[in-house]
Amino acid sequence: MEILEDLQRRRIHAPLLLRFPQILVNQMKKLTGAFRSAIREFDYKGGTMACFR
């Protein structure tokens, strides 16, 4: 709420994009962990490469 109030004071209006790096890092850890787990579970011998846009 503080962020939104600060943006209003500075007369910055929607649409806008806010990024929260901590959330992104946590989600990436979950995603890579899920892939590692599936690779072990299914004894996958191929390679993987993450690609994000």
Secondary structure, DSSP 8 states (H G I E B T S, - for coil): -HHHHHHHHTT--SS-----HHHHHHHHHHHHHHHHHHHHHTT--S-------
